[in-house]
Amino acid sequence: MLHLPKRAKWLEKHKNELEAVDITLHPPGKDRLKQILKISGKKITDLLNKSGEQYRSLNMKKRSKLSAKTNYWIFFQKNGRLINGL
């Protein structure tokens, strides 16, 4: 049985089609991520999976403190494990 988060169950209940995509294998592009941020009203740093192994191994906490202009898009496109489910 496929485990679906509450959001996905709501979408299915209201007759919206879902397409499951493994973002660890196929990370979304910059345009798609920008669209998600616009719809959700979140900041780019809210996309970071701060509890993940990749976040720690890439030292993302230090990178974000060093520069407010850290280019997260590059990291997200190369490593889907950095993306947090909003």
Secondary structure as a PSIPRED ss2 file (coil, helix, strand):
# PSIPRED VFORMAT (PSIPRED V4.0)

   1 M C   1.000  0.000  0.000
   2 L C   1.000  0.000  0.000
   3 H C   1.000  0.000  0.000
   4 L C   1.000  0.000  0.000
   5 P C   1.000  0.000  0.000
   6 K H   0.000  1.000  0.000
   7 R H   0.000  1.000  0.000
   8 A H   0.000  1.000  0.000
   9 K H   0.000  1.000  0.000
  10 W H   0.000  1.000  0.000
  11 L H   0.000  1.000  0.000
  12 E H   0.000  1.000  0.000
  13 K H   0.000  1.000  0.000
  14 H C   1.000  0.000  0.000
  15 K C   1.000  0.000  0.000
  16 N C   1.000  0.000  0.000
  17 E C   1.000  0.000  0.000
  18 L C   1.000  0.000  0.000
  19 E C   1.000  0.000  0.000
  20 A C   1.000  0.000  0.000
  21 V C   1.000  0.000  0.000
  22 D C   1.000  0.000  0.000
  23 I C   1.000  0.000  0.000
  24 T C   1.000  0.000  0.000
  25 L C   1.000  0.000  0.000
  26 H C   1.000  0.000  0.000
  27 P C   1.000  0.000  0.000
  28 P C   1.000  0.000  0.000
  29 G C   1.000  0.000  0.000
  30 K H   0.000  1.000  0.000
  31 D H   0.000  1.000  0.000
  32 R H   0.000  1.000  0.000
  33 L H   0.000  1.000  0.000
  34 K H   0.000  1.000  0.000
  35 Q H   0.000  1.000  0.000
  36 I H   0.000  1.000  0.000
  37 L H   0.000  1.000  0.000
  38 K H   0.000  1.000  0.000
  39 I H   0.000  1.000  0.000
  40 S H   0.000  1.000  0.000
  41 G C   1.000  0.000  0.000
  42 K C   1.000  0.000  0.000
  43 K C   1.000  0.000  0.000
  44 I H   0.000  1.000  0.000
  45 T H   0.000  1.000  0.000
  46 D H   0.000  1.000  0.000
  47 L H   0.000  1.000  0.000
  48 L E   0.000  0.000  1.000
  49 N C   1.000  0.000  0.000
  50 K C   1.000  0.000  0.000
  51 S C   1.000  0.000  0.000
  52 G C   1.000  0.000  0.000
  53 E H   0.000  1.000  0.000
  54 Q H   0.000  1.000  0.000
  55 Y H   0.000  1.000  0.000
  56 R H   0.000  1.000  0.000
  57 S H   0.000  1.000  0.000
  58 L C   1.000  0.000  0.000
  59 N C   1.000  0.000  0.000
  60 M H   0.000  1.000  0.000
  61 K H   0.000  1.000  0.000
  62 K H   0.000  1.000  0.000
  63 R H   0.000  1.000  0.000
  64 S H   0.000  1.000  0.000
  65 K H   0.000  1.000  0.000
  66 L H   0.000  1.000  0.000
  67 S C   1.000  0.000  0.000
  68 A C   1.000  0.000  0.000
  69 K C   1.000  0.000  0.000
  70 T C   1.000  0.000  0.000
  71 N C   1.000  0.000  0.000
  72 Y H   0.000  1.000  0.000
  73 W H   0.000  1.000  0.000
  74 I H   0.000  1.000  0.000
  75 F H   0.000  1.000  0.000
  76 F H   0.000  1.000  0.000
  77 Q H   0.000  1.000  0.000
  78 K H   0.000  1.000  0.000
  79 N C   1.000  0.000  0.000
  80 G H   0.000  1.000  0.000
  81 R H   0.000  1.000  0.000
  82 L H   0.000  1.000  0.000
  83 I E   0.000  0.000  1.000
  84 N C   1.000  0.000  0.000
  85 G C   1.000  0.000  0.000
  86 L C   1.000  0.000  0.000
